[in-house]
């Protein structure tokens, strides 16, 4: 692990989450690749344009101030590839309170970390996936 | 990107998926870290023991032969950190046919790639997350 790179990735994710809370659409996209792959809650999204549009729905019909706060953020960073995991409590959107899991994949390009992948999910509510082990 | 490392990670994930189809419990765990973090469909799991037990439920009450087949596998590998994404069609378990999304995070330790993170999810069926953009 490279401590400096880990710190840079951590700061990038915290900055991105703060941009979401601030409804700063440019800030949300600032460190993202043109061809990123996002596994969103309901669908798979490829490219910065479709990624940007997922935030239209996210910010529509808010129930209150948006809060999007990561916790348990863990970063694994090499010299030029990194991934990160965290849990996020999201409040204020039309969906109500959402507890989600996020995995982020990043590459360093021209000494700048860039997000090339995001995997957002909520724990499933479908009974077919709930065994006694859970 | 490092082509050789990318190939090694790709082969690891294909080997792991084949072990699932073969119900080879030792093979499923062979390349996994003792303290891996798994975002499973319904819950968060930490450690190889709890990870192993998630497969008890997976393999219980099968409806037919298990098939667990990745497609659109994309690997981003540096010298010692990598992540991978794929879509998986899973057949034969008690849950019926499942189309899932998988992100895998890996570190290279003593020249061996080790899975330290898996994020499994199914597209949500909750209407609160389905906007016109999807």
Boltz contact constraints between the chains, C-beta under 6 A:
constraints:
  - contact:
      token1: [A, 37]
      token2: [B, 85]
      max_distance: 6.0
  - contact:
      token1: [A, 39]
      token2: [B, 101]
      max_distance: 6.0
  - contact:
      token1: [A, 41]
      token2: [B, 124]
      max_distance: 6.0
  - contact:
      token1: [A, 41]
      token2: [B, 129]
      max_distance: 6.0
  - contact:
      token1: [A, 42]
      token2: [B, 123]
      max_distance: 6.0
  - contact:
      token1: [A, 42]
      token2: [B, 124]
      max_distance: 6.0
  - contact:
      token1: [A, 42]
      token2: [B, 129]
      max_distance: 6.0
  - contact:
      token1: [A, 42]
      token2: [B, 130]
      max_distance: 6.0
  - contact:
      token1: [A, 42]
      token2: [B, 134]
      max_distance: 6.0
  - contact:
      token1: [A, 43]
      token2: [B, 134]
      max_distance: 6.0
  - contact:
      token1: [A, 53]
      token2: [B, 133]
      max_distance: 6.0
  - contact:
      token1: [A, 56]
      token2: [B, 133]
      max_distance: 6.0
  - contact:
      token1: [A, 57]
      token2: [B, 131]
      max_distance: 6.0
  - contact:
      token1: [A, 57]
      token2: [B, 133]
      max_distance: 6.0
  - contact:
      token1: [A, 76]
      token2: [B, 81]
      max_distance: 6.0
  - contact:
      token1: [A, 78]
      token2: [B, 78]
      max_distance: 6.0
  - contact:
      token1: [A, 78]
      token2: [B, 80]
      max_distance: 6.0
  - contact:
      token1: [A, 78]
      token2: [B, 81]
      max_distance: 6.0
  - contact:
      token1: [A, 80]
      token2: [B, 78]
      max_distance: 6.0
  - contact:
      token1: [A, 81]
      token2: [B, 76]
      max_distance: 6.0
  - contact:
      token1: [A, 81]
      token2: [B, 78]
      max_distance: 6.0
  - contact:
      token1: [A, 81]
      token2: [B, 81]
      max_distance: 6.0
  - contact:
      token1: [A, 83]
      token2: [B, 83]
      max_distance: 6.0
  - contact:
      token1: [A, 83]
      token2: [B, 105]
      max_distance: 6.0
  - contact:
      token1: [A, 85]
      token2: [B, 37]
      max_distance: 6.0
  - contact:
      token1: [A, 85]
      token2: [B, 117]
      max_distance: 6.0
  - contact:
      token1: [A, 95]
      token2: [B, 128]
      max_distance: 6.0
  - contact:
      token1: [A, 95]
      token2: [B, 129]
      max_distance: 6.0
  - contact:
      token1: [A, 101]
      token2: [B, 39]
      max_distance: 6.0
  - contact:
      token1: [A, 103]
      token2: [B, 103]
      max_distance: 6.0
  - contact:
      token1: [A, 103]
      token2: [B, 119]
      max_distance: 6.0
  - contact:
      token1: [A, 105]
      token2: [B, 83]
      max_distance: 6.0
  - contact:
      token1: [A, 117]
      token2: [B, 85]
      max_distance: 6.0
  - contact:
      token1: [A, 119]
      token2: [B, 103]
      max_distance: 6.0
  - contact:
      token1: [A, 119]
      token2: [B, 119]
      max_distance: 6.0
  - contact:
      token1: [A, 121]
      token2: [B, 121]
      max_distance: 6.0
  - contact:
      token1: [A, 122]
      token2: [B, 124]
      max_distance: 6.0
  - contact:
      token1: [A, 123]
      token2: [B, 42]
      max_distance: 6.0
  - contact:
      token1: [A, 124]
      token2: [B, 41]
      max_distance: 6.0
  - contact:
      token1: [A, 124]
      token2: [B, 42]
      max_distance: 6.0
  - contact:
      token1: [A, 124]
      token2: [B, 122]
      max_distance: 6.0
  - contact:
      token1: [A, 128]
      token2: [B, 95]
      max_distance: 6.0
  - contact:
      token1: [A, 129]
      token2: [B, 41]
      max_distance: 6.0
  - contact:
      token1: [A, 129]
      token2: [B, 42]
      max_distance: 6.0
  - contact:
      token1: [A, 129]
      token2: [B, 95]
      max_distance: 6.0
  - contact:
      token1: [A, 130]
      token2: [B, 42]
      max_distance: 6.0
  - contact:
      token1: [A, 131]
      token2: [B, 57]
      max_distance: 6.0
  - contact:
      token1: [A, 133]
      token2: [B, 53]
      max_distance: 6.0
  - contact:
      token1: [A, 133]
      token2: [B, 56]
      max_distance: 6.0
  - contact:
      token1: [A, 133]
      token2: [B, 57]
      max_distance: 6.0
  - contact:
      token1: [A, 134]
      token2: [B, 42]
      max_distance: 6.0
  - contact:
      token1: [A, 134]
      token2: [B, 43]
      max_distance: 6.0
